[in-house]
Amino acid sequence: MSRPASPAASLLRQLPSIDACLSDPEAAGLCSRHGREAFTDACRHVLDALRERIRRKGERADRLAEEVAIGKILAAAASRLSEAERPRLSRVINATGIVLHTGLGRAVLPEAAIEAISREQRGYSLLEVDGVTGERSQREQCVRDLLTRVSGAEAATVVNNNAAATLLALAALARGKEVIVSRGQCVEIGGAFRIPEVMAQSGARLVEIGTTNKTYLSDYESAITPDTGALLHVHTSNFRVVGFTAEVTVEELVALGRRRGLPVIDDLGSGSLLDPAALGVGDEPQVQRSVKAGSDVVCFSGDKLLGGPQAGILVGRKDVIATIRRHPLFRALRVDKLTLTALEATLNLYRDPERARRESPTWRMLTAPPDSIARRARRLARAISKIPGLKAECWPDVSQVGGGSLPGNDLPTTVVACLAARHPAQALADRLRTGRPPVFTRVKKDRVCLDPRTLLPGEDREVLEAMKRAGE
């Protein structure tokens, strides 16, 4: 007498074939929506995974009986395809309190920039054609006049990030020559890129002077030789050296450059067109100051304190910018029409500094009044505490600027500290991060902390819904 088949063997025999799945009436619509080949691959993946689970379950495989039905398999394949088609570069909610969060895209684009991209880039656009003359034009022409207006510089151009801007300026102005820079300014920027390495790639030769904490004008003067091609000033935007220090101002460096016939390159890093000190968020040199001082070229980022898209902006003397634009690297580092459209809309806000502070999400978050944040935190905490299994209270804390900007300038805030009955803090944070939309938080003292400073208008309700799901 033959032994009865094991639950696993019985279920394996019940698994439908690929042909059976594709012949099901429901498959026609799914194939039409996703493509027959893609849907076939998805079905094959589901069947293979199910087969492996059945074998692994062994005697308990009968618990998977419902999953071998064709309807369940088709639904699982459709779900897999939908998940695969979901944009990986998707929107998230930033509740970390880090305004320029590098991992989450740094600056949030102003609404004006989003609208400009949607409105102006649905079809063809005037990328390299002058709309009046019909002649070919420079692609960054749309932002050139705005940049010169808001910075006070004679000329301007744009490349794809600030490291590229610095690399291009060095290559165009000092390739094969020495470039003098203070040892205290040989910084490492994001992604482990270092000023000495950027300089080496440009073809210029680094000459370090002074010490980590003290550099004098005489150090620059004594290092100048017939092989010197430029003087480089680098703003240490991602760290501070305090205490027993001395540094040369950009004004002093420009004066030396004029006397010795050498161009001065000022790499501001974050860069700012507004005065952070006047707005109460820390000390950062303004682009306008360096231009007024006479720097031959000033380099800064578009997606940090400017609050726009990723870009490397160069402003300065007309002849120097023209030299930079003629360098072969310029074409390799140029930006596309979407970046230029977003940058133009962002720069338009700076025609009126108060409008920029009000309508730029970056500046709006940086200058948010602490009492306003506290009120928002209390409302959110009360709403979360009404959800079964969740408790929330308000704690004083600090937000960070992020993006290597304004280091050491913590911003006072109030966070919502959350506790879930069913999940420890890190597990709750993980569930929030992997939800839809993902919510990024920070964990502190065994609590999940939500900082309202970086929540955009309307996101409080989404956070509340996400907390309900994550707390289950």
N, C-alpha and C positions, 0 to 999 in steps of 0.2 A: 504494500500500500504506500503510495507516494506521500511525502510530507507536504503539508500546505505551504504555499509560498509565503515568504516573510513579508511583513508590511512594506519594507523597502522595495523588494523585488516586484511586489504587486503595483506599487505606485509608479515605479520606473516603466512598467509595461503600459500604464495608463497615460503616460506623457504623450501628447500629440506630436506628430511630425511637423516639420516646417511647412510642408505642403498643406497639411490640414489646417494650420493656423492661417495661412494665406488664403485658403479657400473659404474661410468663415465669412459670412456676410458683413460683419463689422470691419473686417480687414480692408475692404475696398476703400472706405472713407479715410482710414488711417494711412493707407498707401498713397492716396491722392494728396493728403495733407503733408506727409513727411517724405514721400518718395519711396518707391517699392524697394530699392536696394537698401536704403537706410533702415526701413522698417523690418526687412528680412534679417539684417544684421542684429537689430535690437531683439527680435524674437529668438534668434539663435543664442544670444547672450543670456536672455532670461531662462531659456530651457537648460543651457549648460549650468547656470548657477543653481537652478532648482534641482537638477540631477545631482550636483555635488552636495547640496543640503540634505537630500533624501538619503544618500549613501552615508553621510556623516551622522544622521539621526539614528540609522539602524532600526532597532526594534521600536523606537518611538516615532518612526517616520509617518505613521498614520495621522499624526497631528498636522501634517502638511496636505492632507487629502483635498481640501478645498482649493489649494493653490495650483493643482494640476489641471483644473478646468480651463478650456480654451479662452473663455471670457476673462479669467484672471490673468492669463498669460498675455493676452492682447493688451489689457489695461496696464500691466507692468511694463510692456514694451513701449507703449505710448508715453507712459510717465518717464521712462528712461530717455526717450527722444526729446520730450519737452524740457527736461532738465539739461540735456546736452545743448539745446538751442538757447537756453537762458544766457544772457550776456554775462561773461565772467567779470568784466569791468563794470560791475553794477553799483547802483546807489546804495550807500549805507548811512546809518544814523550815527553821528559822532557824539557820544556822551562822555568822552574822556576828559574834556576841558582843555585839550591841546588844540589851539586855534589853527596853526599851520602844521597839521599832522602829516608828515611826509608819507607814511604808509597809506593814508586815506586820501591822498591827492593834493595835499597842501591847501592853497587858497580856494575857497568856494567862489565860483564865478558870480559876479553881479548879475542880477536879473536882466539888465540891459544887454549884457554879453550873450546870455542864453537866447534872448529874443532876436538879437542881431544874427546869430548863426542860423536860427530857425527861419528867419524872414529872408535873409540875403543869400543863403547858400543852398537853396533848394534846387537851383539849376546852375547855369553858368554865371560867372561874375567877372568884374573888372580887375583881374589879378595883375596882369602886366600890360594893360592897355589904358592909355589916357582917354577918358570918356569925352573930352572936349576936342582934342586933336585927332583921335583915332590912331595915334602913333604908339609904338611900344614904350612902356614906362618901367620904372623900378617897382618891383612887387611890394616893397615896404613903404611906398609913397603914401599910402593911406594913413600910416602912423607917424611918418617922419615929421610932418608939420606939427602934429600934436605933441610929439616928444620935445621938439625944440621950443615950443611955446611953454610947456609946463616946466621944463628944466632950465631954460635960459641959454641952452647951447646953440652953436651955429648950425650943427648938423647931427644926424642920428641915423642909426641902422639897427637891425634886429637879426639875431641868429637863434638857435634852438635852446640854449640854456646859458647860464652865466659862465660855467666852466669853458664852454665853447667860445664865448665872447672874450674871455681872458686869453685863451689859447690863440685865437685869431689875432688879437691886438699884438701879442708878443711876436707871433710869426711874421706879421706884416711890418712891424716897426723895428724889430731887433734880431731877426734871424741871423745866426752866425756871429752875433755880438754878445757882449756881456750885459746882463741886467742886474742892477743892484737892488737888494731888498733886505730889510731888517730881519735878523734871525728870529725875532719875536713875532714876525708876520709870515713865517714859512708854515702856514696852517694846513691842516687836513680838512677838506670839506666833505660833504656827504658821499657815501659810497666808497670811502677810502681813497679818494683822489686827493693828491697832495700838490701844493704849489710847486715844489721842486720837480715833480713828475710832469706836471702840465708844462712847465718851462722847458724841460728836456724835449718833450714832444714838439714844442714850437720851433726848436732849432736854436733857441737862445741859450746862453751859458749863465748859470746862476752864480752870483757873487753875494755871499751872505756877509752882513756886517753887524756890529754891535753884539749885544747879548740878548738872552731871552727876555729880560726885564728892562734893560736900558739900552737905548740907541740914541746917538746924538747926531746933529747935522754934520759935525766934523767927521763922523764915521763915513757918511756918504761922500763928502768932499775928498777925503784921502783915498777912497776906493776908485775914484774916476780915473780912467786911463784912456788912451786913444782908441781902445777896443770897446769902450762902453757904448751901448746902444740905447739904453733907456733907464729911467728910475721907476721902480714899481712900489706903489703903496697899496697894502692889503689891509682892509678893515677886518679886524678879528671879530666877525659878527656872530660866531658860534662859541666864543669863550671870552673870559675877561682875565687880565693880569692886573692884580691890585697890590697896593703896598709900596714897596721901594721900586718905583718905576720912572722911566723917562722915555718919551717918544717924540718923533718929529712930526709936526703938523703938516697937512697937505699944503697949506699956504707956504710954509718954509721950504718944502720940497720943490714946489713949483718955482719959487724964487731962485733956488739953486739951479734947477733945470734951465731957466732962462739965461742965467749967467754963463752956463757951460754949454748951451746949445743942445740940450738933451730933452727928449719928450718925457712927460710924466704920465704913467698909466695908473689910474686909481681904481682898484677893484673893491667896490663897496659890498659885494656879496648880496645881502638882502636888499639894500637900497631902500630909500623911502622918499616919497614926494611930499609927505606931510611931516610935521614935527612931532615925533612921539613924546618928547618931553613936555611940550605944551599941552598935549592931550592926556598927560598923566600916566603913560605906560612905559616910561623908560627913556634912556638916552641912545639915540642912533643918528649918525650923521646923515643929513639930507643930501640928496643928489645935487640940489641947487647950490649948496655950499661949495661942493667940489668944483662945479662948473664955474662959479663966481671966482673961486681961487685961481682959476686958469689951467686946471688939469687938461692935458691934451686930449685924453680920452677917459671917460668914466664908464665902468661896466657894472651892471647890477641885474638882479633877477626880476622876471615878470610875475612869478607865482608865489612870491613871499609877501613882503610888506606892500608891494604895489597892489596885490589882491587880484591879479589877472591870471592868464594862462601861462604855462611854462614857456619861458623865453629868456634869452640873454640880450640885454639892451645895451647899446653903445652910444653915448652922446659925447660931443666934443667939438674940436676945431674942424672946419669944413675940409681943409686939405688932408688932415689926419684920417677922418672918416672915409674920404675918397680913396686914400691909400689902402685902408683896410678892406673896402669893398672890391678893390681890384685884385686882391690876393686869391689864388686858386682855391683855397680852403673855403672861401665865402660861399660858393655855390653848394658845397657839400654840407654846409651847416645852416643853410637857409630854412626859414619856416614856411608852413603851408598856409592855405587860404583860411582854414578854420581858426588857426592861431591868430592870424592877422586880424580877422573879423572880431574875435573876442578881445584882442588887445586894443583895437581901435575903440570899441565900445567902453572898455574899462578906462582908457585914457581920457575919453570924453568927460567922464565924471570929474576929473581933476581940473577941468576948466574952472570949477568952483570948488575949492577945498572943503567947504562945509558939505556940499553935495556928496563929495567922495567919502567923507567920514560917515555920512548918513546912509548912503546907498551901497557902499562896498561892504559885503558881509564880513570881510576880514576886520575892517576898522570898526564896524558896528559891534562885533564881538569883543574886540580888544578894549573898547571904551564903554562897554555896558556898565551902568552904575551897580555897585555891589548890592544896594537895597532892592533894586529891580530884580536882580538874580535871586535874592533871598525870597522875595515874594513868589516868584515862579517856582522855586524849589519847594516852598511850603504847600503850594497848591498841588504839585505833583506828588509830594509825600502823602498828603491826605487822601488823594485818589488811589494811590497804590495800597495804602493801609486798609482800604475798603475791600480789597480783593482777598477772598479766603486763602489762607496759607501764606500770606505775605505781610510783612511789616516794614515800615519805612520811617525814618526820622531825618532831620536836617542837621548837618555838621558844618562848621566853618572849615574851609580848606583853601587851597590856592589852585588857580589855573596856570597853564604855561603858554607862552607865545608859540613855541615850536619852530620847526623849519630852520634851526640854526640862527634864529633871530632874537635879538634882545635877551641874551643869556643872563640868568640871574635876576631877571625882572618878573617875579611871580605876581600874579594878579589875584587879589582877594576874591573869594567866591563862596558860595554855599552849595554843598552837594547833598543829594538825596541818598542816604545810606540804607540799602535794602537787605532784608533777611527773608529767606524762604524756608518754610517748615520742612519741605520735602527734599531740598537740595542744598548742599554746602555752597559757600560763596563762589568758589571757582567753577563748580558745575553749573550754577545759575548763570554765571558770566559766559560760559561756553555755550549754553543753550540760547542765550540772547544773541551771541555772535553768529551762530549758525542758523538763525531764524530768517524769516522773510518779512520785511527787510532786515539785514543784519544790524544789530545794535552793539556798538563797541563801548565798553565801560572800563572802569579800573577797579581792582579789588584792594581794599584797605581794611585792616583790622577785622578780617573775616566778614566783611560786608561788600556787597556790590554797590559801587558809588556812581551816581549819575550826575554829571555837571551840566546844569542848564545853560551855561555860557555858550557852549558849542551846539546847542540844539537850535535848529532853524525854525522859523515861524511855522506852526502847524505840526511840528514833530512830537510835541508833548503827548498828543492823543495816540500817535503811533507807538510811542514808547510804552504807554499804558497798556495798549493791546498786546505788545510784545511781552510785557511783564506777566500778563494773564496767561499767555501760552507757555512761557518759560517756567512759571511757577507750578504748573500742573504736575 
